Amino acid sequence: MKTEKRIPRTSFQGSGVTEVMVLAYPAINKDLSVPIGELREKYGDQGYRHGMKQRFGDFRAKDKEMPEKQKDQEAFEMASAYVVHLQAGGDWKMPKGDVDTSGVVIEAMNRINSKKYPVEMLQKALAAKPEQLSKWRANADVKAMIAKIKAERLAKVAKDSEEEIEIDLE
């Protein structure tokens, strides 16, 4: 039995800074909206459309024997983390599975207490001792703020999206 390589279905909505690439993961019945217009502002044409589509398709390239549902679930999780990574200013060429969360952790700590945790100080501290990132990220207050930041970003993407929810009762 021949298996074929399958990447998520991809569509594009909007234009300019509000353009969104929608990746469909049918085996888990989930979609991921990637704000490529916003990311283009940060990264230029490097990842625009084709590059983004290819990059997110790479997350789907897994073991051929893995069940489709598991492939889609893992790809969806990796792609979601990569979107957060890019929105936090992370490197475009991030290796698969190696998500740099320092940007969102620093933002979270700064939001918790900007006087106690100024961005510049946190960046210098991480440059001196990168191992402390995991300790910061494990803090309950930081975890809660990261969840809030992610929710705000997703809410913005949803607000900018013209996608409607379809309900089929048949």
Secondary structure as UniProt FT lines:
FT   STRAND          9..13
FT   HELIX           16..18
FT   STRAND          20..25
FT   TURN            26..29
FT   STRAND          30..34
FT   HELIX           36..43
FT   HELIX           44..47
FT   TURN            48..49
FT   HELIX           50..58
FT   TURN            59..60
FT   TURN            64..65
FT   HELIX           68..87
FT   TURN            88..89
FT   TURN            92..93
FT   TURN            96..97
FT   HELIX           102..112
FT   TURN            114..116
FT   HELIX           119..128
FT   TURN            130..131
FT   HELIX           132..138
FT   HELIX           140..160
//
